[in-house]
């Protein structure tokens, strides 16, 4: 009987670990999405005044 209880506790522990990993993964994805810069802002051409000569 002791082996069965140990197996159940390991299984429960593994389930808790998996749930914690999934929760952490979801938090990371949510943070990355919140900090994401839209492609329109990264591909827009902005004049660089350092290269202008004579002004």
Number of C-alpha atoms within 10 A of each C-alpha: 5 7 8 9 10 11 11 12 12 12 12 12 12 12 12 12 12 12 12 12 12 12 12 12 12 12 12 12 12 12 11 11 10 9 9 9 10 8 8 7 8 9 8 8 7 7 8 7 8 7 8 8 6 4 6
